[in-house]
Amino acid sequence: MAGNGKATGTDGARSGSAGNDRAQNEAGERAETAPVPEPCGRVDLGITRVFELLGKRWTGPIIAVLMTQPVHFADLRRAIPGISERMLSDRLSELAAAGLVLREVTEGPPLRVSYRLTESGAELGPALSALRCWGEKHLLGGVVGEPGAGC
């Protein structure tokens, strides 16, 4: 039996099949006597939609920057290192379509575009604050990211 890659027990049986048959029988007997758990519930549409929108890369930081005040496009891009103009534009369009961000154009030379949160966008403040605190505690090992964040 040496050289087949399977360990043998004291009775010389291969542990690959005979041992597994006994474990499956024992597990099957236990499963029959144990109460059957309720099936897992489905995720509701609200949480699904929230994470479809807010779970995309860059969306959280964009909303976090806009939480404090309206911001011009160029300033928003500078506030989020690594984001491209195209990605920022795409995310802002998605947030505007969802009713979370308003795009405001200031006429005159130079033409300036700024973005601000709508009332429903601003209502994300407590949720973002809770997520920030959770992240500092569980993902950053208690390191506080911003002074006065309130965690």
C-alpha positions in Angstrom: 0.0 0.0 0.0 3.0 2.3 0.3 3.3 4.9 -2.5 -0.4 5.4 -3.2 -0.5 8.7 -1.3 -3.2 7.6 1.1 -2.5 7.0 4.8 -3.6 3.7 6.3 -5.0 3.2 9.7 -4.1 0.4 12.2 -6.5 -2.0 10.5 -4.8 -1.4 7.1 -7.8 0.3 5.6 -7.2 3.4 3.5 -8.5 6.5 5.4 -9.7 8.0 2.1 -13.0 6.1 1.6 -13.8 3.8 4.6 -13.2 6.5 7.2 -15.3 9.0 5.2 -18.2 6.5 4.9 -18.3 6.2 8.7 -18.2 10.0 9.2 -20.9 10.5 6.6 -23.2 7.9 8.3 -22.6 9.5 11.7 -23.3 13.0 10.3 -26.4 11.8 8.6 -27.7 10.2 11.8 -27.1 13.4 13.7 -28.7 15.5 11.0 -31.9 13.4 11.1 -32.3 13.9 14.8 -31.4 17.6 14.9 -34.1 20.2 14.2 -34.0 21.6 10.7 -33.1 25.3 10.8 -35.2 27.9 9.0 -34.0 28.8 5.5 -31.8 31.9 5.3 -33.8 35.1 4.7 -33.5 37.1 1.5 -31.8 40.4 1.5 -34.3 43.2 1.2 -34.4 45.5 -1.8 -33.5 48.6 0.2 -30.1 47.3 1.4 -29.4 45.8 -2.1 -30.0 49.2 -3.7 -27.9 51.1 -1.1 -24.9 48.9 -1.7 -25.4 48.9 -5.5 -25.1 52.7 -5.4 -22.8 53.4 -2.4 -20.7 50.3 -2.7 -19.0 51.4 -5.9 -15.4 52.6 -5.7 -15.0 56.3 -5.0 -18.7 56.9 -4.1 -18.2 57.0 -0.3 -15.3 59.4 -0.4 -17.2 61.7 -2.9 -20.2 61.9 -0.5 -17.9 62.4 2.5 -16.2 65.4 0.9 -19.6 66.9 -0.1 -21.0 66.4 3.4 -19.3 69.6 4.6 -20.1 72.0 1.8 -20.7 72.4 -1.9 -17.4 71.8 -3.8 -16.2 72.7 -7.3 -15.3 69.8 -9.6 -11.6 70.5 -9.6 -11.5 70.9 -5.8 -13.4 67.6 -5.4 -10.9 65.8 -7.6 -8.0 67.2 -5.6 -9.7 66.1 -2.3 -9.8 62.5 -3.5 -6.3 61.4 -4.5 -6.2 58.8 -7.3 -9.6 59.4 -8.9 -9.6 60.3 -12.5 -11.8 63.1 -14.0 -13.8 60.5 -16.0 -14.5 58.4 -12.9 -15.4 61.4 -10.8 -17.7 62.6 -13.5 -19.4 59.2 -13.9 -19.9 58.8 -10.1 -21.3 62.3 -9.8 -23.7 61.6 -12.6 -24.9 58.4 -10.9 -25.3 60.2 -7.6 -27.3 63.0 -9.3 -29.5 60.4 -11.1 -30.2 58.8 -7.7 -31.2 62.2 -6.2 -28.3 62.5 -3.8 -26.2 65.2 -5.5 -27.1 68.4 -7.3 -24.9 69.9 -10.1 -24.9 73.7 -10.1 -23.4 75.8 -12.9 -22.2 79.3 -12.2 -22.4 81.4 -15.4 -19.7 83.8 -16.4 -16.0 83.6 -17.1 -14.9 81.2 -16.0 -17.8 78.8 -16.1 -17.7 77.0 -12.8 -19.5 73.7 -11.9 -20.1 72.8 -8.3 -21.8 69.9 -6.6 -23.7 69.7 -3.3 -25.7 67.1 -1.6 -29.5 67.1 -1.7 -31.5 66.8 1.4 -31.6 63.0 1.0 -27.9 62.9 0.3 -27.2 64.9 3.5 -29.3 62.4 5.5 -26.5 59.9 4.9 -24.4 61.9 7.4 -25.1 59.8 10.5 -24.6 56.5 8.5 -21.3 57.7 7.2 -20.2 58.8 10.6 -21.0 55.4 12.0 -19.2 53.7 9.2 -16.1 56.0 9.8 -16.1 55.1 13.5 -16.5 51.4 12.7 -13.6 51.5 10.2 -11.3 53.3 12.6 -12.1 50.8 15.3 -12.0 47.5 13.3 -10.0 48.2 10.2 -7.4 50.8 11.3 -6.8 49.4 14.8 -8.2 52.4 16.6 -6.3 55.0 14.6 -8.4 58.2 14.3 -8.5 59.6 10.8 -9.8 63.1 11.3 -9.7 65.3 14.4 -13.2 65.9 15.8 -14.7 62.9 14.0 -16.4 62.0 17.2 -15.6 58.3 17.5 
